[in-house]
Amino acid sequence: MSISYFRTAETLITGSGSIAQIGEQAKKLNASKIIIVTDKVIRQTGLLSKVLEPLKAAEIEVDLIDDVVPEPPFENLEEMIIKIEGKGYDLLVGVGGGSALDITKVLSIMLTNKGDIRDKVGIEKVEKPGVPTILVPTTAGTGSEVTFNAIFTDTRDQVKKGIVSPYLLPKVAIVDPELTLTVPPAVTAATGMDALVHAVESYTAIRADELTDGIALQAIKLISRSLRTAVYNGKDLKAREDMVMGSLLAGISLGNAGVGAVHALAYPLGGKYKVPHGVANSLLLPFVMKYNAVADLEKFAEVAKAMGENVNGLSLREVANCAVQALAQLSEDVGIPASLKDVGVAFSDIPALAEEASKVERLLSNNPRWLSVKEIQKIYEEAYGTVETTTLIPVQA
Ligand SMILES: [Fe+2]
């Protein structure tokens, strides 16, 4: 058994209505001046009153910045640093989806560390802890509230880049399903599938261990049983509870075991074509898993079982194939496009996309099966719908 580290938020608060605890938590962190970091869409929903009221009741000074944009470029972050530095904030509260939470995490470290933000890209390039943070997700997907990475788009080369540091973890994460009840179906589908990708990729990752395995499997179970209901009947609190818990568990597993080739191949689609992260991941998931499954039949069989597939009487290979098919079916059921054509990718761009994805060594080296540029290109081509590869595990008679 190799040595591994397990990290997550210092305190996790979950459950319906748990956002009411935020005032008490801010006080425990000795906060006197807080800035809430969010985006304009969240501001318009009226959700912020649930965050603001307990903070005001705790008699803490609160400011708000709503400049976060989706899939944020470094420039978005740089503009926000200029606006908030030197104002004496001693607690940052991130409210929103992955973009708002990632920005909050990086603002926190940029207030205490010198240098350009691009110098922090990579693993453990941050020298000092940041200003304390409380993270409040309003979608069930990224798991950003418990991961120690943050992803940005570099507009210079249109590539998504990650900052990875344990200092990005929050003091407190508050995960309240009631905050997700009004998330529209398309966003519920894309973010929910992103969470499922986190669970499946981290479960089958090279760095997975006993701790992350149990967590990831439970995430797969919760998301598989409730994503369809959350998409088509968003007011169903039980389904939303499953989704926020599934997303949280998937985030914990991803934070510690990492993800793999699905994310590596999805990044260039987000950078160049602006395909939303969850859609890119969900679209690529069945194709990458079809390629990966042969590398770990046992684990893929466990994925099928966690997804509730009827596997009685099937061989191990057949059960592993069931997992691949069940993932594709779920993605289709929640309305995610099944082809790269449908998200505007030009076939002639595939060699360049494959070249770009092959550089995401940090993730590819954690994938259970090695991919060269040639294999990455084949997977993109299959996801485009032009070729049928033979990588599906042959079922023996
Ligand atoms: Fe993701």
Residues whose N, C-alpha, C, O or C-beta is under 5 A from the ligand:
A	BS01	LIG	D194
